[in-house]
Amino acid sequence: MDFFPEGALQYALTKNGAYKDLPFGDFPICIKVAGKIFVQLYNTENRRTITLKCTPENHMYYKSALPAYFTRTYYCPEAFQPYWITVQYDESADVPADLTRKLIDDAYDAVLQKLPKYKREALKAEK
């Protein structure tokens, strides 16, 4: 069974404080923590992608180490490109589920790093 999109959605929702939101209409399906988006899922006839929050260091690493899986985050201005990464799920790239899980973990951590300490502590207490 294909991990994308349902497996990715369910995995992202296992993170402390994570919830599903549709702030832009039917698509993308956004997963947020503390009001901040860390995952955006697009699963339409013409587009099957996941866009994830990331650090500039992770962005550079993934784009250079695994270029076949990643595409430009099209709606994102150039200045914000290092903070988001998009994975294309199509016939040309069989993206491993473990990679998707790792990217979701990294996206969640990237958002947590930017939260105030009291919010991070509250999320830890939810465990």
C-alpha positions as CSV (number, residue, x, y, z in Angstrom):
1,M,0.0,0.0,0.0
2,D,1.2,3.5,-0.9
3,F,2.2,5.4,2.2
4,F,1.2,8.7,0.6
5,P,-1.1,10.4,1.3
6,E,-3.0,8.5,4.1
7,G,0.0,7.1,5.9
8,A,1.8,10.4,5.8
9,L,-1.3,12.2,7.2
10,Q,-1.8,9.7,10.0
11,Y,1.9,9.7,10.9
12,A,2.0,13.5,11.1
13,L,-1.1,13.5,13.3
14,T,0.7,11.3,15.8
15,K,3.0,14.2,16.8
16,N,2.2,15.9,20.1
17,G,-0.3,18.8,19.6
18,A,-0.6,18.1,15.8
19,Y,-4.0,18.7,14.2
20,K,-5.5,18.8,10.7
21,D,-6.6,22.2,9.2
22,L,-7.9,23.4,5.9
23,P,-7.0,27.1,5.9
24,F,-6.8,27.5,2.1
25,G,-9.9,25.5,1.1
26,D,-10.0,21.8,0.3
27,F,-6.3,21.7,-0.6
28,P,-3.7,21.5,0.8
29,I,-4.5,19.5,3.9
30,C,-2.4,21.2,6.5
31,I,-1.0,19.7,9.7
32,K,-0.2,22.2,12.3
33,V,1.2,22.4,15.8
34,A,0.7,25.4,18.0
35,G,-0.9,27.2,15.1
36,K,2.1,26.7,12.8
37,I,2.0,24.6,9.6
38,F,4.6,21.8,9.4
39,V,3.1,19.6,6.7
40,Q,1.0,20.4,3.6
41,L,-0.5,17.5,1.6
42,Y,-1.7,17.8,-1.9
43,N,-3.5,14.8,-3.3
44,T,-5.4,15.8,-6.4
45,E,-5.6,14.3,-9.9
46,N,-2.9,16.6,-11.2
47,R,-0.7,17.0,-8.1
48,R,0.6,14.6,-5.5
49,T,3.1,16.3,-3.3
50,I,3.9,16.9,0.3
51,T,5.5,20.2,1.4
52,L,7.3,20.3,4.7
53,K,8.8,22.9,6.9
54,C,12.6,22.5,7.2
55,T,15.8,24.2,8.3
56,P,18.1,25.7,5.7
57,E,20.7,23.0,6.6
58,N,18.2,20.1,6.0
59,H,17.0,21.8,2.8
60,M,20.5,21.9,1.4
61,Y,21.2,18.3,2.5
62,Y,18.1,16.7,1.1
63,K,18.2,18.6,-2.2
64,S,21.8,17.6,-2.8
65,A,21.7,14.0,-1.4
66,L,18.4,12.9,-2.8
67,P,17.6,15.3,-5.8
68,A,15.3,12.8,-7.6
69,Y,12.6,13.2,-4.9
70,F,12.4,16.9,-4.5
71,T,10.9,19.7,-6.5
72,R,10.8,23.5,-6.1
73,T,8.1,24.7,-3.7
74,Y,6.3,26.6,-6.4
75,Y,4.2,29.1,-4.4
76,C,7.0,30.0,-2.1
77,P,9.0,33.2,-2.7
78,E,12.8,32.8,-3.1
79,A,13.6,34.2,0.3
80,F,11.5,31.4,1.9
81,Q,12.7,28.5,-0.2
82,P,15.3,27.3,2.3
83,Y,12.5,26.8,4.9
84,W,10.2,24.6,2.9
85,I,10.9,21.4,0.9
86,T,8.5,19.7,-1.5
87,V,8.4,16.0,-2.4
88,Q,6.8,14.8,-5.6
89,Y,4.9,11.5,-5.4
90,D,4.6,10.2,-8.9
91,E,5.6,7.3,-11.1
92,S,9.1,8.7,-11.7
93,A,10.0,8.7,-8.0
94,D,9.1,5.8,-5.6
95,V,9.6,7.7,-2.4
96,P,10.3,5.4,0.5
97,A,7.9,5.6,3.5
98,D,10.9,5.9,5.9
99,L,12.1,9.0,4.1
100,T,8.6,10.5,4.3
101,R,8.5,9.8,8.1
102,K,12.0,11.3,8.5
103,L,10.9,14.5,6.7
104,I,7.8,14.8,8.8
105,D,9.9,14.3,12.0
106,D,12.3,17.0,10.8
107,A,9.4,19.4,9.8
108,Y,7.8,19.0,13.3
109,D,11.2,19.6,15.0
110,A,11.8,22.7,12.8
111,V,8.5,24.2,14.0
112,L,9.1,23.3,17.6
113,Q,12.6,25.0,17.6
114,K,10.9,28.3,16.8
115,L,8.2,28.1,19.4
116,P,8.5,29.9,22.7
117,K,9.8,27.7,25.5
118,Y,6.5,27.7,27.4
119,K,4.7,26.2,24.3
120,R,7.5,23.6,23.8
121,E,7.2,22.6,27.5
122,A,3.4,22.3,27.2
123,L,3.7,20.0,24.2
124,K,6.3,17.8,26.0
125,A,3.8,17.5,28.9
126,E,1.2,16.1,26.6
127,K,3.2,12.9,26.1
